[in-house]
Amino acid sequence: QVQLVESGGGLVQPGGSLRLSCAASGFIFSAYGMKWYRQAPGKERKWVAIVDSTGRRKNYADSVQGRFIISRDNAKNTVYLQMNSLMPEDAGVYYCNIDRRGLDYWGQGTQVTVSS
């Protein structure tokens, strides 16, 4: 079955960086685009970034454009989110996501806290 396991979250000061990872299994990873979402407390989950199956094409939400970088390693079945110049409004639980055969799959999420 599809499994997505996020890691790499934590507490970081404003202006700092974090690198999130999402390890995938249970499907042909190299055949699917992958997405990152985030959810702040009391707010709905929002899309952050997407990378295509090859890793060549990427797109970002306006709020993170120029600060975040999504990438993937198909040999390791892992997608990454490099987050730079973090701001308090970047805080929340970050989830990776795959839309496979019309179904959405989510990991358990990893918490990112941005605070001085």
Secondary structure, 3 states (H helix, E strand, C coil): CCEEEEECCEEECCCCCEEEEEEEECCCHHHCCEEEEEECCCCCCEEEEEECCCCCCEEECCCCCCCEEEEEECCCCEEEEEECCCCHHHCEEEEEEEEECCEEEECCCEEEEECC
